[in-house]
Amino acid sequence: MSLKVAVALAVFASIAVPQSVSAEPATPRPAIDAMAPLWLKKHYVPSVSIAVIEDGKLAWIAAYGEQSPGVPASPATLYNIASMTKPISAEVVMRLAAQGKLSLDEPMAAHWLDPDIAKDPRSQRLTPRLSLIHRTGFPNWRRQTNKVLTFKFDPDTDSSYSGEGYEYLARFVQAKLQEPFDKLAERLIFTPLGMTKTSYSKRDWFNARVALPFDRKFLEPDFANPWVASDLAYTTPSDYAKFMIAVMKNEGITAALATERLTVVDNAAPKVCSDGDLTGDACPQSVGFGLGWGVIRYQNQTVVMHGGSDPGVKTQGYFVPERGFGLIMFTNGENGNKVIRDAADAIDPASPYVAFLAMQAK
């Protein structure tokens, strides 16, 4: 998740809000069509692909720029969504929990122990929930600790964003269910939602459709083999919109899990507002991680979000359940956060979250 400010987590006991939230009119679509190429040129980003959700339905999709040298981007262009893979993986786990196939609070050690920490008694304290809310105590990646998985702190004593936590969780799920994790995602998420343009690993139908990452020059794309639960899924904004709409409607999970998805601990809002110079309505009341998503609570609305950042790739998606609104933006440029900020400012101008995106684009 591409956050410049380290996000700990906030207690958010209730999400009771007004039934409607007024919004400043968005920039008309024809104006977006005219402005998007200018954003790309200004920030030296090859392409951006956008999906807009209104009233809980896909309102429009569009792609601008080039997916690779001389090849125009289109709504069918496939993007590495980087850490926006994590909410999909989280949904797999939550749907399994809703079906009674696993518990979010069961010890993962009964089915999976990474050899690096097998002799550490703290491994016995790891649960699916701790992985989903980034409280395992793991670093983001084991390559940061000499390629050996280790604990930065005791599980469930602090919050620290961790891709390793998601990889650990996926291996537990795969071991317990005796089914490859990517096949579980296909069975529980992709097929039911009609996400025919989404995969954790490279497929034959990727040919001539992949947006190449860009950082001063086009780079070779990375692909997972066989799968990665926290990164490197490829999809289109329209497919991700199908997923986001299902999440917004709490499909496939229980009411209790839906509430837990937006329940976070360790409020990071004071630090985020201070470090990001966010004031007034732009300063959220709470910031943190729920089950699989970042949750940002403002005075009259909740922003449920996740971003992604890999070399030459920046992505962002968020939805506001009170408004039935969602916005998905994929770019294949290292400066993509600047295009994401400009697009959100034009499409969702009244949202206080635009200030948060502007902070990330600095």
C-alpha positions in Angstrom: 0.0 0.0 0.0 1.6 3.3 -1.1 1.3 5.4 2.1 4.0 8.0 2.7 2.9 8.2 6.3 3.2 5.1 8.4 -0.4 4.1 9.3 -0.9 2.5 12.6 -4.6 1.7 13.4 -7.6 3.3 15.0 -10.4 2.1 17.2 -13.6 2.7 15.2 -16.4 1.2 17.1 -19.4 2.6 15.1 -19.9 3.6 11.5 -23.3 5.2 12.0 -23.5 8.1 9.5 -26.1 10.3 7.8 -28.0 8.4 5.1 -26.9 10.8 2.5 -23.7 12.9 1.9 -23.8 15.9 -0.3 -21.1 16.0 -3.0 -19.8 18.7 -5.2 -20.6 18.0 -8.9 -17.9 16.0 -10.6 -16.2 17.3 -13.7 -18.2 16.1 -16.8 -16.8 13.1 -18.5 -16.0 15.0 -21.8 -13.8 17.3 -19.8 -12.0 14.3 -18.2 -11.4 13.0 -21.7 -9.7 16.3 -22.6 -7.8 16.7 -19.3 -6.4 13.1 -18.9 -3.8 13.3 -21.7 -2.6 16.6 -20.2 -2.1 15.0 -16.8 -0.1 12.2 -18.4 2.1 14.5 -20.3 2.7 16.8 -17.4 3.7 14.0 -15.0 5.5 11.9 -17.5 3.2 8.8 -17.0 2.4 6.6 -20.0 -1.2 5.8 -19.2 -4.1 5.8 -16.7 -7.2 3.6 -16.7 -10.2 4.6 -14.7 -13.5 3.1 -13.5 -16.1 5.1 -11.7 -18.9 3.6 -9.5 -22.0 5.6 -8.8 -25.0 4.4 -6.8 -23.3 1.1 -6.4 -23.1 0.4 -10.1 -20.3 0.8 -12.7 -21.0 4.2 -14.2 -18.1 4.5 -16.8 -14.7 3.3 -17.7 -12.0 4.9 -19.8 -8.3 4.5 -20.6 -5.8 7.2 -21.7 -2.3 7.1 -23.1 -0.1 4.2 -24.0 0.2 0.7 -22.4 3.5 0.2 -24.2 5.5 2.1 -26.8 3.1 3.0 -29.7 0.3 0.8 -28.3 -2.7 2.8 -27.0 -4.2 1.8 -23.6 -7.7 0.6 -23.7 -10.3 -0.6 -21.1 -9.0 -4.1 -21.8 -5.4 -3.2 -20.9 -4.1 -5.3 -17.9 -2.3 -3.6 -15.1 -0.2 -4.9 -12.3 -2.2 -3.7 -9.4 0.6 -4.2 -6.9 -0.7 -4.2 -3.3 -4.3 -3.8 -4.4 -4.0 -7.6 -4.7 -4.3 -7.7 -0.9 -8.0 -6.8 -0.6 -8.8 -9.6 -3.1 -6.8 -12.1 -1.0 -8.5 -10.8 2.2 -11.9 -11.4 0.6 -11.0 -15.0 -0.1 -10.2 -15.5 3.6 -13.4 -13.7 4.7 -15.6 -15.7 2.5 -14.1 -18.9 3.8 -14.7 -17.6 7.3 -18.3 -16.8 6.5 -18.7 -20.4 5.2 -17.3 -21.8 8.5 -14.2 -23.2 6.7 -11.8 -21.3 9.0 -11.9 -18.9 11.9 -10.1 -15.5 11.8 -8.9 -16.2 15.4 -7.6 -19.7 15.1 -3.9 -20.3 15.5 -2.3 -20.7 12.1 0.5 -22.9 13.5 -1.7 -25.9 13.4 -1.5 -25.9 9.6 1.4 -23.7 8.7 4.7 -22.8 10.2 7.3 -21.0 8.2 10.7 -22.8 8.8 12.3 -19.4 9.7 10.2 -19.0 12.8 9.2 -22.5 13.5 11.2 -22.6 16.8 10.0 -19.1 17.9 7.2 -19.5 20.4 5.6 -16.3 19.0 4.6 -18.2 15.9 1.9 -19.9 18.0 0.2 -16.6 18.4 -0.3 -15.8 14.8 -4.0 -15.8 13.5 -5.6 -14.9 10.2 -7.0 -11.7 11.8 -3.5 -10.5 12.7 -2.3 -11.0 9.1 -5.3 -9.1 7.7 -4.9 -6.1 10.0 -1.1 -6.0 9.8 -0.3 -6.9 13.4 1.8 -10.0 12.9 5.0 -8.3 13.9 6.6 -9.2 10.5 8.6 -6.8 8.3 7.0 -5.8 5.0 9.3 -8.3 3.2 11.9 -10.8 4.5 14.4 -9.4 2.0 14.6 -6.4 4.4 15.8 -8.9 7.1 18.5 -10.7 5.2 15.9 -12.9 3.5 15.0 -14.5 6.8 11.5 -14.1 8.2 11.6 -12.7 11.7 9.6 -10.7 14.1 10.1 -7.0 14.5 7.9 -7.0 17.5 5.6 -9.4 19.3 2.3 -10.3 17.5 -0.7 -8.1 18.3 1.3 -5.5 20.2 1.7 -3.0 17.4 0.8 -2.4 13.8 3.2 -2.5 10.8 2.3 -3.0 7.2 3.4 -6.4 6.0 3.2 -8.2 2.7 4.8 -11.2 4.5 1.8 -11.4 6.8 -0.4 -11.9 3.8 1.9 -14.5 2.3 1.9 -16.4 5.6 -1.9 -16.2 5.7 -2.3 -17.5 2.2 0.0 -20.5 2.9 -2.0 -21.3 6.0 -5.3 -21.2 4.0 -3.8 -23.3 1.2 -2.5 -25.9 3.7 -5.7 -26.1 5.7 -8.1 -26.3 2.7 -5.7 -28.4 0.6 -6.4 -26.2 -2.4 -4.1 -23.8 -4.2 -4.7 -20.2 -3.0 -5.1 -18.9 -6.5 -7.7 -21.6 -7.3 -9.6 -20.6 -4.2 -9.7 -17.0 -5.4 -11.0 -18.2 -8.8 -13.7 -20.3 -7.2 -14.8 -17.8 -4.5 -14.2 -14.4 -6.2 -13.4 -14.3 -9.8 -15.9 -16.8 -11.2 -18.9 -15.7 -9.1 -18.3 -12.0 -9.9 -17.5 -12.5 -13.6 -13.9 -11.3 -13.2 -12.7 -12.9 -16.5 -9.8 -10.4 -16.9 -8.1 -11.0 -13.5 -5.4 -13.4 -12.5 -2.7 -13.9 -9.9 -0.3 -15.3 -12.5 0.5 -14.8 -16.1 -1.9 -16.4 -18.6 -1.9 -16.8 -22.4 -4.6 -14.1 -22.7 -2.2 -11.6 -21.2 -0.5 -11.4 -24.6 -0.4 -7.8 -26.1 -2.6 -6.5 -23.2 -0.1 -5.7 -20.4 0.7 -2.2 -19.4 4.5 -2.0 -19.2 5.8 -0.3 -16.0 7.6 3.0 -16.7 10.3 4.9 -14.8 12.1 7.2 -17.2 11.9 4.3 -19.6 9.6 1.3 -20.2 10.6 -1.7 -18.0 9.9 -5.4 -18.2 6.8 -6.4 -16.2 7.0 -8.7 -13.2 4.6 -11.7 -12.9 4.0 -14.0 -10.0 4.8 -17.7 -10.4 2.7 -19.5 -9.3 0.9 -16.8 -7.2 1.6 -14.0 -4.7 -1.2 -13.1 -2.2 0.0 -9.6 -1.5 1.2 -8.3 -4.9 1.4 -8.7 -8.7 -2.2 -9.6 -9.6 -3.2 -8.3 -13.0 -6.6 -7.0 -13.9 -8.6 -4.1 -15.4 -10.4 -1.3 -13.6 -13.8 -2.7 -14.8 -13.0 -6.1 -13.3 -11.8 -4.6 -10.1 -15.0 -2.5 -10.0 -17.0 -5.7 -10.0 -15.0 -6.8 -7.0 -15.3 -3.4 -5.2 -19.1 -3.3 -5.7 -19.4 -6.8 -4.2 -17.3 -5.6 -1.2 -19.4 -2.5 -0.9 -22.6 -4.6 -0.8 -21.0 -7.0 1.7 -21.7 -9.9 -0.6 -20.6 -13.4 0.5 -19.9 -12.6 4.1 -21.8 -12.3 7.3 -23.1 -9.0 8.9 -20.6 -9.5 11.7 -17.7 -9.8 9.3 -18.9 -6.8 7.4 -18.7 -4.7 10.6 -15.3 -6.2 11.4 -14.0 -5.2 8.0 -14.3 -1.6 9.0 -13.2 -2.0 12.6 -9.6 -0.8 13.2 -7.3 -0.3 16.1 -4.5 2.2 17.0 -5.6 5.5 15.6 -2.9 7.1 13.4 -4.9 10.1 12.5 -3.0 12.6 14.6 0.3 11.6 13.1 -1.1 11.4 9.6 -2.6 14.9 9.9 0.6 16.3 11.4 3.0 14.8 9.0 0.8 15.4 6.0 -0.2 18.9 7.0 -3.9 18.0 6.8 -6.2 20.5 8.5 -9.9 21.1 8.9 -12.2 18.7 7.1 -9.2 17.2 5.3 -7.9 15.8 8.6 -9.7 12.4 9.3 -11.0 11.4 12.7 -9.3 8.0 12.4 -7.0 6.2 10.1 -6.1 2.5 10.1 -6.5 -0.9 8.7 -9.6 -3.0 8.8 -9.8 -6.5 7.4 -8.0 -6.2 4.1 -8.5 -2.5 3.6 -7.4 0.9 4.8 -10.2 2.6 6.6 -10.3 6.4 6.9 -13.1 7.9 8.9 -14.2 11.5 8.3 -16.9 13.5 10.0 -19.7 12.3 7.7 -18.3 9.5 5.6 -16.0 6.5 5.5 -13.4 6.0 2.8 -12.4 2.3 2.4 -9.3 2.3 0.3 -6.1 0.5 -0.9 -3.3 1.6 -3.0 -0.5 -0.2 -4.8 3.2 0.7 -5.6 5.7 -1.3 -7.5 8.6 0.0 -9.6 7.0 2.0 -12.5 3.5 1.2 -11.2 1.1 3.2 -9.0 -2.6 2.2 -8.4 -5.4 3.4 -6.2 -9.0 2.4 -5.4 -11.5 3.5 -2.9 -15.2 3.5 -2.2 -17.5 5.4 0.1 -20.3 3.2 1.3 -22.5 6.1 2.4 -22.5 7.4 -1.1 -22.4 4.2 -3.1 -19.4 5.8 -4.9 -16.1 4.2 -5.9 -13.1 5.2 -7.9 -10.4 3.0 -9.4 -7.3 4.4 -11.0 -4.4 2.3 -12.5 -1.3 3.8 -13.9 1.9 2.4 -15.3 4.2 5.2 -14.3 6.5 5.9 -11.4 4.8 9.4 -11.1 1.4 7.8 -11.2 0.3 9.1 -7.8 0.3 12.6 -9.3 -2.1 11.5 -12.1 -4.2 9.7 -9.5 -4.4 12.9 -7.4 -5.5 15.0 -10.5 -8.0 12.4 -11.6 -9.6 12.1 -8.1 -9.7 15.9 -7.8 -11.7 16.1 -11.0 -13.9 13.1 -10.6 -14.6 13.4 -6.8 -13.8 17.0 -6.0 -15.7 17.3 -2.8 -14.1 14.3 -1.1 -11.7 15.1 1.8 -9.8 12.0 0.7 -8.4 14.1 -2.3 -6.2 15.9 0.2 -4.9 12.5 1.4 -4.1 11.6 -2.2 -2.4 14.9 -2.7 -0.2 14.2 0.3 0.8 10.9 -1.2 1.6 12.6 -4.5 4.2 15.0 -3.0 
